[in-house]
Amino acid sequence: MKKLSFVALLLLTVFMTSCNGLGGGTTSNIDKSQIVGKWMTADGMYYEVYYSDGTGKEWDLRDDVTEDEASKFTWEFDEGAEDKFLKYYKMEINDAVLPQYCNILELTSMKFKYNNEGFRATYDLIRAN
């Protein structure tokens, strides 16, 4: 029994070091400059715009919200993680700031996919012209 436990522990150690833990562990090579610009869903109904000064806006035509009525936010990359960024929404009622922590799943010149931990949603966006 001791031998079986030792073998199981050894296999677990090999797995953890070879896969860099249970989280996957692939090193991300995200070009953060690609986030700047206008993004939309494939159906053209939801939009997000990221400006180089750390501001942005989003709107959803399905909710009858136009670009002129867009929700504004500020954003920044998490300096401690290659594939994470934060969006901050200022509440209109009491000026409180609501942070949203986001995980970048893919970011290229034409595709931006991330999940938002606060809303537990995944956004799959393409570059808008």
FILUMKOL-856889 format. One record per atom (N, C-alpha, C): x, y, z. Coordinates in steps of 0.1 Angstrom, whole numbers, padded with zeros to 4 digits, m for minus. Example, Ala and Ser with C-alpha at 12.3 -4.5 7.8 and 13.67 -1.06 7.14 Angstrom:
# FILUMKOL-856889
PT      X      Y      Z
PT   0132  m0057   0078
PT   0123  m0045   0078
PT   0132  m0033   0078
PT   0128  m0022   0071
PT   0137  m0011   0071
PT   0129   0000   0079
This chain:
# FILUMKOL-856889
PT      X      Y      Z
PT   0008  m0012   0000
PT   0000   0000   0000
PT   0009   0013   0000
PT   0020   0012   0008
PT   0029   0024   0008
PT   0035   0026  m0006
PT   0038   0015  m0012
PT   0044   0016  m0026
PT   0034   0023  m0035
PT   0021   0019  m0035
PT   0011   0025  m0043
PT   0009   0040  m0040
PT   0009   0043  m0028
PT   0008   0057  m0024
PT   0020   0065  m0029
PT   0032   0060  m0028
PT   0044   0067  m0033
PT   0043   0069  m0048
PT   0039   0059  m0055
PT   0038   0060  m0070
PT   0027   0070  m0074
PT   0016   0070  m0067
PT   0005   0080  m0069
PT   0011   0094  m0067
PT   0018   0096  m0056
PT   0024   0109  m0053
PT   0034   0113  m0063
PT   0042   0104  m0067
PT   0052   0107  m0078
PT   0045   0111  m0091
PT   0035   0104  m0095
PT   0028   0107  m0107
PT   0021   0121  m0106
PT   0016   0124  m0094
PT   0010   0137  m0092
PT   0020   0148  m0093
PT   0032   0146  m0088
PT   0043   0156  m0088
PT   0047   0158  m0103
PT   0048   0147  m0110
PT   0052   0149  m0124
PT   0042   0156  m0132
PT   0029   0153  m0130
PT   0018   0160  m0136
PT   0018   0175  m0133
PT   0020   0178  m0120
PT   0019   0192  m0116
PT   0031   0200  m0122
PT   0042   0194  m0123
PT   0054   0202  m0128
PT   0054   0202  m0143
PT   0049   0192  m0150
PT   0049   0192  m0165
PT   0038   0200  m0170
PT   0027   0202  m0163
PT   0015   0209  m0168
PT   0015   0223  m0162
PT   0024   0226  m0153
PT   0024   0239  m0146
PT   0012   0240  m0138
PT   0008   0230  m0131
PT  m0003   0230  m0122
PT  m0016   0226  m0129
PT  m0027   0228  m0122
PT  m0040   0224  m0127
PT  m0046   0234  m0136
PT  m0041   0246  m0136
PT  m0046   0257  m0144
PT  m0042   0257  m0158
PT  m0034   0248  m0163
PT  m0030   0248  m0177
PT  m0016   0252  m0178
PT  m0013   0265  m0175
PT   0001   0269  m0174
PT   0008   0273  m0187
PT   0000   0275  m0198
PT   0007   0279  m0210
PT   0010   0294  m0209
PT   0022   0298  m0212
PT   0026   0312  m0211
PT   0020   0319  m0223
PT   0013   0330  m0219
PT   0006   0338  m0229
PT   0015   0348  m0236
PT   0014   0349  m0249
PT   0022   0359  m0256
PT   0012   0369  m0262
PT   0005   0376  m0254
PT  m0006   0385  m0259
PT   0001   0399  m0262
PT  m0002   0404  m0274
PT   0002   0417  m0278
PT  m0009   0427  m0273
PT  m0006   0433  m0261
PT  m0016   0441  m0255
PT  m0020   0453  m0263
PT  m0012   0457  m0272
PT  m0016   0469  m0281
PT  m0027   0466  m0290
PT  m0030   0453  m0292
PT  m0041   0450  m0301
PT  m0055   0453  m0295
PT  m0056   0455  m0282
PT  m0069   0458  m0276
PT  m0075   0471  m0280
PT  m0067   0481  m0284
PT  m0071   0494  m0287
PT  m0079   0493  m0301
PT  m0091   0499  m0300
PT  m0099   0499  m0313
PT  m0114   0495  m0310
PT  m0121   0493  m0320
PT  m0136   0491  m0319
PT  m0138   0476  m0322
PT  m0146   0469  m0313
PT  m0149   0455  m0314
PT  m0164   0453  m0314
PT  m0168   0442  m0320
PT  m0182   0439  m0321
PT  m0185   0424  m0321
PT  m0197   0420  m0318
PT  m0200   0406  m0320
PT  m0203   0403  m0334
PT  m0202   0391  m0338
PT  m0204   0387  m0352
PT  m0217   0392  m0358
PT  m0227   0393  m0350
PT  m0241   0397  m0355
PT  m0242   0412  m0356
PT  m0231   0419  m0351
PT  m0231   0434  m0352
PT  m0241   0441  m0342
PT  m0244   0434  m0332
PT  m0254   0440  m0322
PT  m0248   0445  m0309
PT  m0236   0441  m0306
PT  m0229   0445  m0294
PT  m0216   0451  m0297
PT  m0212   0462  m0291
PT  m0199   0469  m0294
PT  m0192   0472  m0282
PT  m0179   0472  m0283
PT  m0170   0477  m0272
PT  m0159   0485  m0280
PT  m0155   0497  m0274
PT  m0144   0505  m0279
PT  m0134   0507  m0268
PT  m0121   0504  m0271
PT  m0110   0507  m0261
PT  m0101   0517  m0267
PT  m0099   0528  m0260
PT  m0090   0539  m0264
PT  m0077   0537  m0257
PT  m0067   0542  m0263
PT  m0053   0541  m0258
PT  m0051   0549  m0245
PT  m0060   0558  m0242
PT  m0058   0565  m0229
PT  m0064   0558  m0217
PT  m0069   0546  m0219
PT  m0075   0538  m0208
PT  m0090   0540  m0206
PT  m0096   0547  m0215
PT  m0111   0548  m0215
PT  m0117   0540  m0225
PT  m0130   0538  m0224
PT  m0137   0530  m0234
PT  m0152   0532  m0232
PT  m0160   0525  m0241
PT  m0174   0525  m0241
PT  m0180   0513  m0247
PT  m0192   0509  m0243
PT  m0199   0498  m0248
PT  m0214   0500  m0250
PT  m0220   0494  m0260
PT  m0234   0495  m0262
PT  m0239   0483  m0268
PT  m0253   0480  m0266
PT  m0259   0468  m0271
PT  m0272   0473  m0279
PT  m0272   0471  m0292
PT  m0283   0475  m0300
PT  m0295   0467  m0297
PT  m0294   0455  m0292
PT  m0305   0446  m0288
PT  m0313   0453  m0276
PT  m0306   0461  m0268
PT  m0312   0468  m0257
PT  m0317   0482  m0262
PT  m0316   0484  m0275
PT  m0320   0497  m0280
PT  m0311   0508  m0275
PT  m0298   0505  m0273
PT  m0288   0515  m0268
PT  m0279   0518  m0280
PT  m0278   0530  m0284
PT  m0269   0534  m0295
PT  m0255   0538  m0290
PT  m0246   0541  m0299
PT  m0233   0545  m0295
PT  m0233   0558  m0288
PT  m0242   0567  m0291
PT  m0243   0580  m0284
PT  m0248   0578  m0269
PT  m0254   0567  m0266
PT  m0259   0564  m0253
PT  m0250   0554  m0246
PT  m0239   0551  m0251
PT  m0230   0540  m0246
PT  m0226   0542  m0232
PT  m0224   0531  m0225
PT  m0219   0531  m0211
PT  m0204   0533  m0212
PT  m0199   0542  m0204
PT  m0185   0545  m0204
PT  m0178   0537  m0193
PT  m0165   0534  m0195
PT  m0157   0527  m0185
PT  m0142   0531  m0187
PT  m0134   0528  m0177
PT  m0120   0529  m0178
PT  m0115   0515  m0178
PT  m0103   0513  m0182
PT  m0097   0500  m0182
PT  m0082   0501  m0181
PT  m0076   0489  m0176
PT  m0062   0488  m0175
PT  m0058   0474  m0175
PT  m0046   0471  m0179
PT  m0041   0457  m0178
PT  m0036   0454  m0164
PT  m0038   0442  m0160
PT  m0033   0437  m0147
PT  m0018   0435  m0149
PT  m0010   0443  m0143
PT   0005   0442  m0145
PT   0011   0429  m0139
PT   0003   0423  m0130
PT   0008   0410  m0124
PT   0005   0398  m0133
PT  m0003   0400  m0143
PT  m0007   0388  m0152
PT  m0007   0392  m0166
PT  m0002   0384  m0174
PT  m0001   0387  m0189
PT  m0014   0387  m0196
PT  m0024   0379  m0191
PT  m0037   0377  m0198
PT  m0049   0382  m0190
PT  m0047   0393  m0182
PT  m0059   0398  m0175
PT  m0059   0413  m0176
PT  m0072   0419  m0175
PT  m0073   0433  m0175
PT  m0086   0436  m0166
PT  m0087   0449  m0163
PT  m0098   0453  m0154
PT  m0106   0464  m0162
PT  m0119   0463  m0160
PT  m0128   0474  m0165
PT  m0134   0480  m0153
PT  m0135   0493  m0152
PT  m0141   0500  m0141
PT  m0153   0508  m0146
PT  m0164   0506  m0140
PT  m0177   0513  m0144
PT  m0180   0522  m0132
PT  m0183   0535  m0136
PT  m0187   0545  m0126
PT  m0202   0544  m0125
PT  m0208   0542  m0114
PT  m0222   0541  m0112
PT  m0228   0555  m0112
PT  m0239   0557  m0119
PT  m0245   0570  m0120
PT  m0252   0574  m0108
PT  m0257   0565  m0100
PT  m0265   0569  m0088
PT  m0257   0575  m0077
PT  m0246   0568  m0074
PT  m0238   0573  m0062
PT  m0223   0574  m0065
PT  m0219   0575  m0077
PT  m0205   0577  m0081
PT  m0196   0565  m0077
PT  m0201   0554  m0072
PT  m0193   0543  m0068
PT  m0186   0537  m0081
PT  m0175   0531  m0079
PT  m0168   0525  m0091
PT  m0169   0510  m0089
PT  m0174   0503  m0100
PT  m0175   0489  m0100
PT  m0164   0483  m0108
PT  m0155   0475  m0103
PT  m0144   0469  m0111
PT  m0149   0456  m0116
PT  m0145   0452  m0128
PT  m0148   0439  m0134
PT  m0135   0433  m0138
PT  m0131   0422  m0133
PT  m0119   0415  m0136
PT  m0121   0406  m0148
PT  m0113   0407  m0158
PT  m0115   0400  m0171
PT  m0102   0392  m0175
PT  m0105   0380  m0180
PT  m0094   0371  m0184
PT  m0094   0371  m0200
PT  m0083   0374  m0206
PT  m0082   0374  m0220
PT  m0079   0360  m0225
PT  m0088   0355  m0233
PT  m0087   0341  m0238
PT  m0080   0342  m0252
PT  m0082   0352  m0260
PT  m0076   0354  m0273
PT  m0076   0369  m0276
PT  m0065   0373  m0281
PT  m0064   0387  m0286
PT  m0054   0388  m0298
PT  m0060   0390  m0309
PT  m0052   0392  m0322
PT  m0056   0405  m0328
PT  m0051   0408  m0340
PT  m0055   0420  m0347
PT  m0070   0420  m0351
PT  m0076   0408  m0352
PT  m0090   0407  m0357
PT  m0099   0400  m0347
PT  m0094   0394  m0336
PT  m0103   0387  m0327
PT  m0099   0390  m0313
PT  m0110   0392  m0305
PT  m0108   0395  m0290
PT  m0118   0387  m0283
PT  m0114   0378  m0275
PT  m0123   0369  m0267
PT  m0118   0370  m0253
PT  m0128   0372  m0244
PT  m0124   0373  m0230
PT  m0136   0369  m0221
PT  m0134   0365  m0209
PT  m0145   0363  m0200
PT  m0144   0372  m0189
PT  m0156   0376  m0184
PT  m0157   0386  m0173
PT  m0162   0379  m0161
PT  m0153   0379  m0151
PT  m0156   0371  m0138
PT  m0168   0376  m0131
PT  m0171   0389  m0132
PT  m0182   0395  m0124
PT  m0196   0390  m0130
PT  m0197   0391  m0143
PT  m0209   0387  m0150
PT  m0209   0372  m0154
PT  m0198   0365  m0152
PT  m0197   0351  m0156
PT  m0201   0349  m0171
PT  m0196   0358  m0179
PT  m0200   0358  m0193
PT  m0187   0358  m0202
PT  m0188   0352  m0214
PT  m0177   0352  m0223
PT  m0181   0361  m0235
PT  m0172   0370  m0239
PT  m0174   0379  m0250
PT  m0165   0374  m0261
PT  m0171   0372  m0273
PT  m0163   0367  m0285
PT  m0165   0378  m0295
PT  m0155   0387  m0297
PT  m0156   0399  m0305
PT  m0147   0398  m0317
PT  m0151   0405  m0327
PT  m0142   0407  m0339
PT  m0140   0422  m0341
PT  m0129   0425  m0348
PT  m0126   0439  m0351
PT  m0137   0445  m0360
PT  m0141   0457  m0356
PT  m0151   0464  m0363
PT  m0144   0475  m0372
PT  m0149   0478  m0383
PT  m0142   0488  m0392
PT  m0147   0502  m0388
